[in-house]
Amino acid sequence: MKGAADRRLRKRSVLLAGHRTSLSLEAAFWDALKELATARGLSLNRLIEEIDRARSADAMPGNLSSAVRVFVLDAVRASASYTNSRKD
């Protein structure tokens, strides 16, 4: 398990649709989000914009930090599912 520093919230400023906003996530989520952005060939801001657009399209959108965490969790689950299916 990672240390306490990975669980501490880190606030960062991001640019969404031309406007600066702040986003608070644990360091582990920032790290995973950067890895996902790199794997998709996107900047971190661009990936967060895509997550924000999908969140905004929802009938009852939650906050952006929660949407990012769910996005990362979904990516981890999809990766685990893919890995498990390759073992069969």
ROSE-4610 file (N, C-alpha, C; in Angstrom, 1 decimal, always signed):
// ROSE-4610
residu = [M/M/M/K/K/K/G/G/G/A/A/A/A/A/A/D/D/D/R/R/R/R/R/R/L/L/L/R/R/R/K/K/K/R/R/R/S/S/S/V/V/V/L/L/L/L/L/L/A/A/A/G/G/G/H/H/H/R/R/R/T/T/T/S/S/S/L/L/L/S/S/S/L/L/L/E/E/E/A/A/A/A/A/A/F/F/F/W/W/W/D/D/D/A/A/A/L/L/L/K/K/K/E/E/E/L/L/L/A/A/A/T/T/T/A/A/A/R/R/R/G/G/G/L/L/L/S/S/S/L/L/L/N/N/N/R/R/R/L/L/L/I/I/I/E/E/E/E/E/E/I/I/I/D/D/D/R/R/R/A/A/A/R/R/R/S/S/S/A/A/A/D/D/D/A/A/A/M/M/M/P/P/P/G/G/G/N/N/N/L/L/L/S/S/S/S/S/S/A/A/A/V/V/V/R/R/R/V/V/V/F/F/F/V/V/V/L/L/L/D/D/D/A/A/A/V/V/V/R/R/R/A/A/A/S/S/S/A/A/A/S/S/S/Y/Y/Y/T/T/T/N/N/N/S/S/S/R/R/R/K/K/K/D/D/D]
num = [1/1/1/2/2/2/3/3/3/4/4/4/5/5/5/6/6/6/7/7/7/8/8/8/9/9/9/10/10/10/11/11/11/12/12/12/13/13/13/14/14/14/15/15/15/16/16/16/17/17/17/18/18/18/19/19/19/20/20/20/21/21/21/22/22/22/23/23/23/24/24/24/25/25/25/26/26/26/27/27/27/28/28/28/29/29/29/30/30/30/31/31/31/32/32/32/33/33/33/34/34/34/35/35/35/36/36/36/37/37/37/38/38/38/39/39/39/40/40/40/41/41/41/42/42/42/43/43/43/44/44/44/45/45/45/46/46/46/47/47/47/48/48/48/49/49/49/50/50/50/51/51/51/52/52/52/53/53/53/54/54/54/55/55/55/56/56/56/57/57/57/58/58/58/59/59/59/60/60/60/61/61/61/62/62/62/63/63/63/64/64/64/65/65/65/66/66/66/67/67/67/68/68/68/69/69/69/70/70/70/71/71/71/72/72/72/73/73/73/74/74/74/75/75/75/76/76/76/77/77/77/78/78/78/79/79/79/80/80/80/81/81/81/82/82/82/83/83/83/84/84/84/85/85/85/86/86/86/87/87/87/88/88/88]
x = [+0.8/+0.0/+0.9/+0.4/+1.2/+1.2/+2.0/+2.1/+1.1/+1.1/+0.1/+0.2/+1.3/+1.4/+0.5/+0.3/-0.5/-2.0/-2.3/-3.7/-4.1/-3.1/-3.3/-3.9/-4.9/-5.4/-4.4/-4.3/-3.5/-4.4/-4.4/-5.2/-4.4/-4.9/-4.2/-5.2/-4.6/-5.4/-5.4/-6.6/-6.7/-7.5/-7.3/-8.1/-9.1/-10.4/-11.5/-12.4/-12.5/-13.2/-12.8/-11.5/-10.9/-11.0/-11.5/-11.6/-10.8/-10.1/-9.3/-10.2/-10.0/-10.8/-9.8/-10.1/-9.2/-9.8/-9.0/-9.4/-8.6/-9.3/-8.6/-8.7/-7.5/-7.5/-6.3/-6.4/-5.3/-4.1/-2.9/-1.7/-1.8/-2.3/-2.4/-3.4/-4.4/-5.3/-4.7/-4.0/-3.3/-2.3/-1.5/-0.6/-1.3/-2.3/-3.1/-3.7/-4.2/-4.8/-3.7/-2.5/-1.4/-1.0/-1.0/-0.7/-1.7/-3.0/-4.1/-4.0/-3.7/-3.6/-2.5/-1.4/-0.2/-0.5/-1.2/-1.5/-2.5/-3.3/-4.2/-3.7/-2.5/-1.8/-2.5/-3.0/-3.6/-2.9/-3.1/-2.5/-3.5/-3.0/-3.8/-5.0/-4.9/-6.0/-7.0/-6.6/-7.5/-8.3/-7.7/-8.4/-9.4/-9.0/-10.0/-11.1/-10.9/-12.0/-12.9/-12.4/-13.3/-14.1/-13.5/-14.2/-15.3/-15.0/-15.9/-17.1/-16.8/-17.9/-18.9/-18.3/-19.1/-20.0/-19.3/-20.0/-21.2/-20.9/-21.9/-23.1/-22.9/-24.0/-24.9/-24.5/-25.3/-26.5/-27.6/-28.8/-28.6/-27.8/-27.5/-26.0/-25.3/-23.8/-23.4/-22.4/-21.7/-20.6/-19.8/-18.7/-17.5/-16.7/-15.6/-14.6/-14.2/-13.3/-13.8/-15.1/-15.7/-15.7/-16.0/-16.1/-14.7/-13.6/-12.3/-11.9/-12.3/-12.0/-12.7/-14.0/-14.8/-14.2/-13.7/-13.1/-11.8/-11.0/-9.8/-10.2/-11.1/-11.6/-12.1/-12.9/-13.4/-12.2/-11.2/-10.1/-9.3/-9.1/-8.5/-9.3/-10.6/-11.4/-11.4/-11.4/-11.4/-10.0/-9.0/-7.6/-7.6/-8.1/-8.1/-8.9/-10.1/-10.9/-10.2/-9.5/-8.8/-7.7/-6.9/-5.9/-6.4/-7.5/-8.1/-8.6/-9.1/-9.6/-8.5/-7.3/-6.1/-5.6/-5.8/-5.3/-6.1/-7.3/-8.2/-7.8]
y = [-1.2/+0.0/+1.2/+2.3/+3.5/+4.3/+5.2/+6.0/+7.1/+7.7/+8.8/+9.9/+10.2/+11.3/+11.0/+9.8/+9.4/+9.6/+9.6/+9.8/+11.3/+12.1/+13.5/+14.2/+15.1/+15.8/+16.8/+16.9/+17.9/+18.7/+20.0/+20.9/+21.4/+21.4/+21.9/+22.7/+23.6/+24.5/+23.9/+23.8/+23.2/+24.2/+24.1/+25.0/+24.2/+24.6/+23.9/+24.9/+24.7/+25.5/+27.0/+27.2/+28.5/+29.2/+28.4/+29.0/+28.2/+28.9/+28.2/+27.7/+26.5/+26.0/+25.1/+24.9/+24.0/+22.7/+21.7/+20.3/+19.7/+19.1/+18.4/+16.9/+16.3/+14.8/+14.3/+13.1/+12.4/+12.2/+12.3/+12.1/+10.9/+9.8/+8.5/+8.7/+9.5/+9.7/+10.6/+11.6/+12.5/+11.7/+10.8/+9.9/+9.0/+8.4/+7.5/+8.3/+9.5/+10.3/+10.7/+11.1/+11.4/+10.2/+9.0/+7.8/+7.6/+7.7/+7.5/+8.6/+9.8/+10.8/+10.5/+10.1/+9.8/+8.6/+7.6/+6.4/+6.7/+7.8/+8.2/+9.3/+9.7/+10.7/+12.1/+12.3/+13.6/+14.3/+15.6/+16.4/+16.1/+16.4/+16.2/+17.1/+18.3/+19.2/+18.7/+18.2/+17.7/+16.5/+15.6/+14.5/+14.9/+15.9/+16.4/+17.1/+17.8/+18.4/+17.4/+16.2/+15.2/+14.6/+14.4/+13.9/+14.9/+16.1/+17.2/+17.2/+17.1/+17.1/+15.9/+14.8/+13.6/+13.8/+14.3/+14.6/+15.6/+16.6/+17.7/+17.1/+16.1/+15.6/+14.7/+14.3/+13.4/+14.2/+13.5/+14.2/+14.8/+14.1/+14.6/+14.6/+15.6/+15.5/+15.8/+15.0/+15.2/+16.2/+16.3/+17.3/+16.7/+17.5/+17.1/+16.2/+16.4/+15.5/+14.1/+14.0/+12.6/+12.0/+12.8/+12.3/+11.8/+12.5/+12.0/+10.7/+10.6/+9.4/+8.2/+8.4/+7.3/+6.9/+7.9/+7.7/+6.8/+7.2/+6.4/+5.0/+4.9/+3.5/+2.7/+3.3/+2.5/+2.1/+2.9/+2.5/+1.4/+1.4/+0.3/-1.0/-0.9/-2.1/-2.6/-1.8/-2.2/-2.9/-2.4/-3.0/-4.3/-4.4/-5.7/-6.7/-6.3/-7.2/-7.7/-6.8/-7.2/-8.2/-7.9/-8.7/-10.1/-10.1/-11.4/-12.2/-11.6/-12.3/-12.9/-12.3/-12.8/-14.0/-14.2/-15.3/-16.6/-16.5/-17.6/-18.4]
z = [+0.0/+0.0/+0.0/-0.6/-0.7/+0.6/+0.7/+1.9/+2.1/+3.2/+3.5/+2.5/+1.9/+0.9/-0.3/-0.6/-1.8/-1.5/-0.2/+0.1/+0.4/+0.5/+0.8/-0.4/-0.2/-1.4/-1.9/-3.2/-3.9/-4.8/-4.6/-5.4/-6.6/-7.8/-8.9/-9.8/-10.5/-11.3/-12.7/-13.3/-14.7/-15.5/-16.8/-17.8/-18.5/-18.2/-18.9/-19.7/-20.9/-21.8/-21.7/-21.6/-21.5/-20.1/-19.1/-17.7/-16.8/-15.9/-14.9/-13.7/-13.3/-12.2/-11.4/-10.1/-9.3/-9.1/-9.0/-8.9/-7.8/-6.8/-5.7/-5.8/-5.9/-5.9/-5.1/-4.7/-4.0/-5.0/-4.5/-5.4/-6.3/-5.7/-6.5/-7.7/-7.5/-8.6/-9.7/-9.2/-10.2/-11.0/-10.3/-11.0/-12.1/-11.7/-12.6/-13.7/-13.4/-14.5/-15.5/-15.1/-16.0/-16.8/-16.3/-17.0/-18.1/-17.7/-18.7/-19.8/-19.5/-20.5/-21.5/-20.9/-21.8/-22.7/-22.1/-22.9/-24.0/-23.9/-24.9/-25.8/-25.5/-26.4/-26.1/-24.9/-24.6/-23.5/-23.5/-22.3/-21.2/-20.0/-18.8/-18.8/-19.2/-19.3/-20.3/-21.5/-22.5/-22.0/-21.3/-20.7/-19.7/-18.8/-17.8/-18.5/-19.6/-20.4/-20.9/-21.4/-21.9/-20.8/-19.6/-18.5/-18.0/-18.1/-17.7/-18.6/-19.9/-20.9/-20.7/-20.5/-20.2/-19.0/-17.9/-16.7/-16.9/-17.6/-17.8/-18.6/-19.5/-20.3/-19.5/-18.3/-17.4/-16.9/-16.7/-16.2/-14.8/-14.0/-12.6/-12.4/-13.0/-12.9/-11.4/-11.0/-9.7/-9.9/-8.9/-9.0/-9.9/-10.3/-11.3/-10.6/-9.3/-8.6/-8.6/-8.3/-8.2/-9.6/-10.6/-12.0/-12.4/-12.0/-12.4/-11.6/-10.4/-9.6/-10.2/-10.6/-11.2/-12.6/-13.4/-14.6/-14.4/-13.5/-13.2/-12.7/-11.9/-11.4/-12.6/-13.4/-14.6/-15.5/-15.7/-16.5/-15.8/-14.5/-13.8/-13.9/-13.8/-13.9/-15.3/-16.3/-17.7/-18.0/-17.4/-17.6/-16.9/-15.7/-15.0/-15.7/-16.2/-17.0/-18.2/-18.9/-20.1/-19.8/-18.7/-18.2/-17.9/-17.1/-16.7/-17.9/-18.9/-20.1/-20.9/-20.8/-21.6/-20.9/-19.6/-18.9/-19.2/-19.7/-19.9/-21.2]
